[in-house]
């Protein structure tokens, strides 16, 4: 009985220490980004569950005027997919890269987006594409642990950083998205000609 209780206490202590390390690392990272920010730039920090992340993503996609680039591991959030389709119907250029293991399933948005003529391709490398990145109009960046899923919004402990007009940071992420798109030649018909706008 004592050994079980002691082990539980040790596990609880390790969990607390890990949480403290994660929070301290996040604080240092966020502080760094605040110090390099220009006077016009803005960084917003969100946490879930139920921290308003989906609403912020939908709001920014609804305001898109020119282009949206996305790399997403898991995408099951239908309201976000519908917002992407509305943006496409307004003439916004959209590119989405998803993990190949996250393209077939009852709740996954891959086929729904493909059926609505969204330029969406699968990562073809051996490992998984675990990125959660979206760039809107070349001036808004979303990144963090947050997948575009119901679980991420309602149950999981997730985070999302939103960078607005952080040119240097957004350029780095845009370069990575362009690289990933270029190295994952489209598998679907008629996507061969789709390139950066």
C-alpha positions in Angstrom: 0.0 0.0 0.0 2.8 2.4 0.9 4.7 1.7 -2.3 1.6 2.4 -4.5 0.9 5.6 -2.6 4.6 6.7 -2.9 4.6 5.8 -6.7 1.5 7.9 -7.2 3.0 10.8 -5.3 6.2 10.5 -7.5 4.1 10.4 -10.7 2.0 13.4 -9.6 5.2 15.3 -8.7 6.7 14.5 -12.2 3.5 15.7 -13.9 3.6 19.0 -12.0 7.3 19.5 -12.9 6.6 18.8 -16.5 3.7 21.2 -16.6 5.9 23.9 -14.9 8.7 23.3 -17.5 6.2 23.6 -20.4 4.7 26.8 -19.0 8.1 28.3 -18.3 9.3 27.4 -21.9 6.1 28.9 -23.3 6.5 32.1 -21.3 10.1 32.4 -22.5 9.1 31.9 -26.1 6.2 34.3 -25.9 8.4 36.9 -24.2 11.0 36.5 -26.9 8.4 37.1 -29.6 7.1 40.2 -27.8 10.5 41.7 -27.6 11.2 41.3 -31.4 7.7 42.5 -32.3 7.3 45.7 -34.3 5.0 48.5 -33.0 2.3 47.4 -35.5 2.6 43.6 -34.9 0.3 41.7 -32.5 0.5 38.3 -30.9 -2.6 36.6 -29.4 -2.4 33.6 -27.2 -5.3 31.1 -26.9 -5.8 27.9 -24.9 -8.5 25.2 -25.1 -10.7 23.6 -24.2 -13.4 26.2 -25.0 -11.0 29.1 -25.3 -12.4 30.6 -28.4 -9.9 29.2 -30.8 -12.3 28.0 -33.5 -14.2 31.3 -33.4 -10.9 33.2 -34.0 -9.9 30.9 -36.9 -13.3 31.3 -38.5 -13.3 35.1 -38.1 -9.9 35.4 -39.7 -10.7 33.0 -42.6 -14.0 35.0 -43.2 -11.8 38.1 -43.5 -9.4 36.5 -46.0 -9.1 38.5 -49.2 -6.3 36.9 -51.2 -4.8 33.6 -50.0 -4.8 30.9 -47.3 -2.1 28.3 -46.9 -2.7 25.5 -44.4 -0.7 22.5 -43.1 -2.8 20.4 -40.7 -2.5 17.0 -39.1 -6.1 16.4 -38.1 -9.0 18.4 -39.6 -12.5 17.3 -38.5 -14.0 20.7 -37.6 -16.9 21.2 -40.2 -17.6 24.9 -39.4 -14.0 25.7 -40.2 -14.2 23.7 -43.5 -17.4 25.5 -44.4 -15.6 28.8 -43.8 -12.8 27.8 -46.1 -15.3 26.9 -48.8 -16.9 30.3 -48.4 -13.5 32.0 -48.8 -12.8 30.0 -52.0 -16.2 31.0 -53.3 -15.2 34.7 -52.7 -12.1 34.1 -54.9 -9.5 33.4 -52.2 -6.7 31.1 -53.3 -6.4 28.2 -50.9 -3.8 25.4 -50.5 -4.1 22.7 -47.8 -1.6 20.0 -47.0 -2.8 17.2 -44.7 -1.2 14.1 -43.3 -1.9 11.0 -45.4 -3.2 9.1 -42.4 -5.8 11.8 -41.7 -7.6 11.8 -45.0 -10.1 8.9 -44.7 -12.6 8.6 -41.9 -16.2 9.5 -41.0 -15.4 12.9 -39.5 -12.3 14.0 -41.5 -12.8 17.0 -43.8 -10.3 15.9 -46.5 -12.8 14.5 -49.0 -15.4 17.2 -48.2 -12.9 19.9 -49.1 -11.7 18.0 -52.2 -15.3 17.6 -53.3 -15.7 21.4 -53.0 -12.7 22.0 -55.3 -10.3 23.1 -52.6 -6.6 22.6 -53.6 -5.8 19.9 -51.0 -2.9 17.4 -51.1 -1.6 14.6 -48.9 1.9 14.5 -47.4 3.7 11.6 -49.0 6.7 11.1 -46.7 7.2 8.1 -44.4 6.5 10.0 -41.2 3.5 12.1 -40.3 3.0 15.8 -41.0 2.3 17.0 -37.5 2.2 20.7 -38.3 -0.7 22.9 -37.4 -0.1 26.0 -39.4 -2.3 28.4 -41.3 -1.3 31.7 -43.0 -4.0 34.1 -44.1 -3.4 36.9 -46.6 0.4 36.6 -45.9 -0.1 38.6 -42.7 -1.8 36.3 -40.1 -0.2 33.1 -38.8 -1.8 30.5 -36.6 0.4 27.8 -35.1 0.5 25.7 -32.0 -0.7 22.3 -30.8 -4.3 22.9 -31.8 -5.7 20.6 -34.5 -8.8 21.8 -36.3 -11.0 19.2 -34.5 -13.9 19.0 -32.1 -11.6 17.3 -29.5 -9.1 20.1 -29.7 -11.8 22.7 -29.2 -13.9 21.0 -26.5 -11.8 18.4 -24.6 -8.1 18.7 -25.1 -5.6 21.0 -23.4 -4.3 22.8 -26.5 -2.7 26.1 -27.4 -2.6 28.4 -30.4 -0.5 31.5 -31.2 -1.8 34.0 -33.6 0.8 36.4 -35.1 -0.6 39.4 -36.9 1.8 41.4 -39.1 4.9 39.7 -37.7 6.6 39.8 -41.1 9.8 37.9 -40.3 8.1 35.1 -38.4 5.4 34.7 -41.0 8.0 34.6 -43.8 9.8 31.7 -42.1 6.5 29.8 -41.8 5.5 30.7 -45.4 8.8 29.4 -46.6 8.2 26.1 -44.8 4.7 25.7 -46.2 6.0 26.4 -49.7 8.7 23.8 -49.3 6.2 21.2 -48.0 3.8 21.9 -50.8 6.6 21.7 -53.4 7.9 18.3 -52.0 4.4 16.7 -52.0 3.5 16.6 -55.6 -0.3 16.4 -55.9 -1.8 13.0 -55.9 -5.2 14.1 -56.9 -6.2 14.8 -60.5 -6.0 18.4 -61.8 -3.9 19.7 -59.0 -0.6 19.6 -60.8 -0.9 23.2 -62.1 -1.7 24.7 -58.7 1.2 26.7 -57.3 1.8 29.7 -55.1 -0.5 32.5 -56.1 
